[in-house]
Amino acid sequence: MAEIIDCLRELPETLKLMKDCIAKVNASMTHVSDNSMSISMSSAMSSSESEGEMHFLPGKSVAVSKRSFLRLNRTRMTVFAPELAVLIFSKDTLANSTLTGRNGRGDMTKGQLDVAKVLAITDAVIEEFPGTTVSEVRAALRRKCNNEHFSHKRP
């Protein structure tokens, strides 16, 4: 019985170490973009020391700086979703991509945003704004891509 109690006392520290390890592995495997900056395993460690913790979006496959995530404007879904998209994708990526990879005429002339990241954004927005539908989030992301495309065209 005493052996079980000793193991139970060690369990919280073991779980903390496992969570840290999983977070670092996930951060190294996921392309995280904060103004076009990719995080690799080595930079994830230095980034976590300088910027703080990473926040994993629902699904645990996409992570952003916890500090940046907490600073996002949460007044409306139509503001939150595009700001979150800029944390995950660079503005340049948003300007040159669409949700489907097709432009307005149906041509495959633009890149498609990473589907897993779009789903993570969608899930995070729905978690933050429970009455929101997937199509509303996709519409907000579509508008952000269009706005970035037109702002990049202007000199």
C-alpha positions, 0 to 999 in steps of 0.5 A: 500500500505504501508503494502505491501511495509513493507512486501517486505522489510522483504522478503529478511531476511525471505528468508535467514532464510528459506534457512538456515533452509532448508540447515540444514534440508537437511544436517541432512538428507543426509549422507555426507561423507568427509573421512568417516565422517557423518554429523548429525543435531548437527554436521552440525551446528558445521561444518557450523561454523568451515568449512563454508557453505555447497554446494548442488549438483544439485538435492539438496539432496547431500551436501559437504563442500563448501570449499572442493568443490571449491578446486576440480581440474577442469582441466579435467572431469576425474580428477574432477569426482573422486575427487568429489566422494571421497568428497561424499563417503569415499575411503574405500566405493569406494574400496568396491563398484561398480556402480551396486553392481556387480563385473567384473564377474557379481556376487553381491559380492560388495556393490552398491554406493548410486544411488542418490549420483551417480546421484548428482555427474553425474549432478554436473560433467555435469554442470561443463563440459557441453559436458560430457555424463553420460556414461563418468562420470560413466566410470570415477567413475568406474575407481575410484572404481577399482583404490581404490580397487586395492590400498587397496589390496596392503600392 
